[in-house]
Amino acid sequence: MSVSVIIPTHNRAGQVVKAVDSVLAQTVVVDEVLVVDDGSVDNTAAVLAPYGEQIRVLRQENRGVSSARNLGIKDAKGEWLALLDSDDHWLPEKLARQLAFHAANPDILISQTDEHWLRNDRLVKKAKRFRHKEEGWIFVPSLLMCHVSPSAVLIHRSVLAEVGFFDEDLPACEDYDLWLRIARQYAVGLVDEPLIVKTGGHDDQLSRRYWGMDRFRILAMEKHLDDHPGRAAVLAELEKKCGVVAMGAKKRGKEHLYGEYKQKQRQYRQMLDRY
């Protein structure tokens, strides 16, 4: 089972080293480590140079995390792909536990692990809704919120060949979008141990850059309006999220957006009533 690890990064010279070191410290040997430098203008190149041939560095103009991940996926040589955000890191047994899981469950082509959360260098207690990750056929529960962490994922490359890569037209919630497309067709495995450490509170996080993140989740859900077993759940969540975005727009004095999302909310309510 050959594994390629893909680490996208942008201006995180102070953090990407810890991410890379955590991959190289795994108890199993990783076949290749790809760091995709998405147009960094800090000293990212300098801090990566000492790794030499232990890693491969791909560079591109700043096009966003989806483009960086996709570049790494396309260039990777491994049968299995593992993602790691440059501000997160793995615990030493992470990859070994997942490889053992897939060896025991060869029909499952994507898995994730549980995680610790770190904020301001301190472990924090996860919010109640995040305390237990779903597994199996998780399409419907994934509509409410993102149930998969990119840094926790190990995925067979055939899955992405089937459903497509990260949507580079989405400025945020690109992971939510991809996991929905995957979860509709594939069961998602879970290694129920906290084997990654996710950090938060950075100024460059997308959730701080954009208001109304549900706008992007709506775009992702609108890809699933065709007839399938989860369609009623999609319509119900679209109706709910359109209402949330509409109220957010009203509070910000964005009357045009308020009207647009209220209309969408009525539309999806009507579709659900006819379902």
Beta strands, then each sheet from edge to edge (+ up, - down):
strand 1: 3-9
strand 2: 32-38
strand 3: 56-60
strand 4: 80-83
strand 5: 89-90
strand 6: 110-119
strand 7: 122-124
strand 8: 154-156
strand 9: 189-200
sheet 1: 3+ 2+ 1+ 4+ 8- 6+ 7-
sheet 2: 3+ 2+ 1+ 4+ 8- 6+ 9+ 5-
end
